[in-house]
Each structure stands twice: as structure tokens, then as C-alpha cells.
């Protein structure tokens, strides 16, 4: 029902192919030519950023700008400047445990967000339980400025730790994500001016400085009030991003399981996997559990 209301066809999940999900592994000859031209220009201007200079990163920037080399160059320059001005380079490497954010456990309780396994293509699955988010408690736990810094740190962790582990597990390069946004219990009280300002900031960071990492997004358990929220959020999203979003009501499991196998889902979404009460992320980046001792 929600798909017909907001433009995401209920069969959209079924139409997602491996070629679509992992498009960057097999670019067209024209796309490869653009990537070579893009790289050559970045090298001429000495703009390449360490850790953001592989072919997949350049293809993502090009895709975000419809393979216009000129527009991708402008976007990359802005990204480089932003990373320098905000001391982003080395942010995760200097603090892989996130000790700069001592209230993370409290934050997770009032703003549950975590990674949970991988989808059928090997992409990490990111979950936000927005219906369980308490906006007032979030801002009581962490300042808006620190929350933005934490958001950037989680991006750097994703790039430096999670994606390499997912790539190793899948046996191929993984650089996109499936996202599940659960709106069960959502209240308009959580969508105030401060929240909207923060969403605008997050959206700019995500789309301008970490482009084309979104593979597929499922928005599930959408209540009637979501219509107004969606109207406010839509203008913040680029058209390519909007097309990746599948909006579903309470009867979401069949569609979701077409991308994320049922056996990999947490029990709150109808799968068999337990969910850590502290919302600890689970995935191939974690070491295997210790072997049981034998006598």
C-alpha cells in the first residue's frame, strides 16, 4: 500500500539484480573512459586523497554526477577541502575504538542504530530503529556538534573496517550498503526543528562527501504520519537516492527477504538471529567466537 502512495513499487526488491547492486565491478567502456580521464585530471592537480583514490571511489563520484568529469572534479575538490577543514583524515585510525565518544552506549539506547550481517550480495546491512529513537534524550546525551562528529567517525569506520571485511568475506569488492529504517512507534514529537536540522546536515555529509554508498533502503512499518515526514525529507535527497528507497508498511518481510536472506535478519524483523540488547553491530568485521574447549 505504502509503495503505491509514495512511488516505490512493492516489487522493487525483486527487480534488484546483482549487476545493479554491484554495478561498479563491471563499468561500461564509456564509464571506464570517464574514470581514466577523471583520474588523470586529479593527478594533474595533485588532488587525490589517500584512501579515496581507488577506481571504485572515482566511479562512485562519477556516478553521483551522471559521469560528468567536470562535475565529479568539483565534487571531489569539495570533499578534499571538507576532509582537511574538519580533520577527517586519520579520524578512525587514531581512534578505532571510538573513545572520543564515551557516551556511545547511552546514545545507542536512545538512538538505536547498528549493522547486522550482510545481504545476499555481501553488502553490510545498516539498521536504524527510528521509532524507538528519543530525540530529547539524544540531545541530552550528546551535543549536536559531537553527534555530527560521531556520524563522520562511523562513516570512516565503515570505510576502513566494515567494507574491507565484507569484501574479504564476499570475495569481491563491496562498497555499498542495504539500509533498513524501522518506523514502528514513530511519533511526530521526534521530528522537531533540531532533528530536521541534524537530518539536513547528515544528508549533506552523506551525499556530498560519501556519495553512492547507498545500495537499497527499506523503510518499514511506515505509519500514516510518515506522509508528512516524507514530504519534508524528500527535497533533501537526490533523485538517484530517492529511486533506491522502498517504502513498506507492516507487511514488509516478503519484500525485505528478497534482498536480505531471512536467516540473516534479527528476530525483531522476523528472522532467527538474536539482537544484542546494547545494539552491538554484528558482521564479518568481528572475530569468530572462540572455539569451545575440549577435554
N, C-alpha and C positions, 0 to 999 in steps of 0.2 A: 504493500500500500504506500509506504513512505517513498519508495522509489518512483512511483508514478507521480507523486506530489512534487518531488524535488529534482527530478531529472536523472536519477540513477536507475537504470533498468534492473529489475530483480535478477535477470540472467547475466548481468555484467560479470560476475565472478567466473561463470562458466566460460566466458569468452577470453579470459586471460590465458594466453599461451606462454610457453617457455621462451619463444622468440621475442614476445612482447616484454616479458619480465626481465630478461637478460639481454636486451637489445644491444647493449654496449659491447657484448662479446663478438658480435658479427655486424659491425657497421657497414653500410653500403660503400662502394668505391668513392662516391661523392663525399660521404661523411669522412672517410679516411683522408681524402684530399684536403678537406677543411681542417682536419686535425693537424696535418703536416704544416699547412700554412699558418695556423694559429700558433703552433709550437715555434716555428721559425721566427715569427714576429715577437713572441715573448722572449726568445733568446736574444734577438737583436736589441731589445730594450732592457735586457737583464732583469726581467720581471718574474721569472719562475720562482715559486716558493717551494722550499724543500718540503717534501711530503705531499705536495699538491702539484706535482709535475709529471705524473704518470699519464698514460694515454686515456685511461678511464676518467680521470678527473677532467682532462681537457674536453673529452667528449660530453661530459655532463654539462660543463659550462656552455658548450656549443649548442647542445640540445635545449638548454634553458633560453637560448636566444635564437632558436629556429635556424641554427647553423649559419648565422651571420657572424663572420670572423670579426668584423669591426665592433659589433655589439658585445660579443663574447670578450674581446680585449678590454673594453670599457668595464665590463662586469668583473673581470679578473683583476684589473688595476684597483678597482674599488675594494675587492676582497683583500688584496695585499695591503692596502693602506689601512683598512679596518683592523686587520690582524696586528699590524705594527702599533697603531694608536692604542689598541686595547690589550697589548701584551698577551696575545693569544698563543703565539709560537712558544712551544715548550710548556704550555699550561698544564697539560695532563702528565707529561713526562716528569715534571718537577713535583707533582703531587698525585701519583696514580691512585692513592687510597682516598683522595678527597678530604684530607684532613683540614683543608681550608673551610670546609662546610661542616662544622661539628654538630649541627642540628639536623643532619640528613635523616636520621631515624625518626625524629619527631615530624619532619616535613613529610616523609612517606606516609605517615599515619593520617595526615590531614589533606594530603595531595598524593594519592596512590598512583604511582607510575613505575613501570618496570619492563624489562624484556623477558619474554617467556618462550624459549625454544625457537625453532625456525619453521618456516612454511615449506610447502612441497618443492619449492625451487632452491631452498637452502638459505633464504633471506631471513634475517632476525625478525622476530615479531615483537613489536613495541606496544605496550598496553597503557592506557590511561583510564582510570575509573573516575571520570569527571562527576558522575552522580554522587560519588562518595567524598568529593572534594569540599572542604570547608574553607571558603575564601578568607573569612575573617581570621581563622586560625592560621592560615598560611602566612598572612602578613604579620601575625603576632609572633610567628616562629622565625621568620627571616625577612629582611628588608627587601623592597623591590629591587634595589641595586644588586644586592647579593644574590637574589633569585635569578636575575639576568646572568650574572657571572656563573652561577651554578648551571644554568641552562647551556651556556657556552662550554663549560667543563664537560658536561655529559655528551655534547657533540664530539669533543676531542677524544673522550673515552671510546665512543662509538667508532671513530675513525682509527684509533691507534690500537685498540684491544678487541672490540667486538667483531668488526668486519674482518680483520685478518684471521681470527679464529673460525668464523663462519666460512670463509674462503677455504681454509685448510680442511674443514670438515666436509665441504661440498666438492672439493677437488677442482674448483674453478673460482674465478674472481667474483666476489659478491660485493656490491656497493649500494644496494637499495634495500628497502625495508617494507614489511607489511605492518600497518598500524591498526590497532583496534581501539576505538574510543567508545567506552560504555557510558551511556547517559542515564542508566537506571537510577531513579531517585533524584534526578536533576531538579534544581529549584532556581527560579529567576533571581533569588537572593544572592546566588553565587556569580551572577553576571552583572556586576556593578561597573561603575566608571573605572575604578582601579584595575579590575580584572580585564576589562576591554583594552585599556591602555597597555597592559602587560601582554595581552594576546597580539596586539599590533606590533609591539617590539619583537616578540618571539617570531612572528610571521615574517618580519623583515629580515631578521637574522637567518632564519631557515631558508628562505627563498633567495636571498641575495648573496649569502656567504657560504651556504652549504647546499647548492642547487641540485635538483634532480636525484635526491636520495630517496624520496617517497616512491615506493612501487605501487602499493594499493592501500587504501584506507577504508576500513569498515567502521561506520558509525552505527552502533546498535542500541536497541532499547530506546529509540527516539520517542520522547513524549510529545504531546501536542504543542507545548511551549517552544519546542525546537524550531518551529517555523519562524518565529521572531528572531531567535538567536542566529539561525542560519542566514536570515536576511542581513544581519549585521556582520557576520563573518565572511560571507561570500565575496564582498568587494575587496577583502584583504588578500584573496587568493588569485593567483594567475589562472588563466583558462586551462592550461595543461594540468595544473594541480586539481582543479575542480573536477576534471574528467576522470581522475583517479579515485574519486570518493564514491563509495557505495553506501547508501543510506537505507537502513533496515529498522524494522520495529522489533517486537519481542520474538517473532518467529524468524530468527536470523541464522540458526545453526546450520541448516542445509546449505545456505549460500557461503557462510564462513568456512565450512569444512571443504569446500571446493578449492580453497587456497591453502588453508591451514588444516592438515590432517587431524581428524578428531582425536586420535591418540596423543597428539602433542598439545592439546588445549587444556587449560586449567579447569578444575571442576566447576568454577563459577560460570563458565561458558558452555558447560555440558560435556567437557572432556573428563578423562580419568586422572589427570595429574593434580597432585595437591598443590595448594598455593601457600607459600610461606607467609605467616601472619605479619611479618615485618616487610613484606613485599620485596624480598630479595630477588634480584634478577637471576634467571636460570637460562643456561645456554652453553654452547661448545667452548666458550671462553673460560669456563670453570674447570678446575682439575677434576678428574674422575674421583669418586669416593674411594677411600682406602679399602683394599681387599680385606675380606673377613679373615681373621686369624684361624689357622687350622692347628689342631693339636698334633 
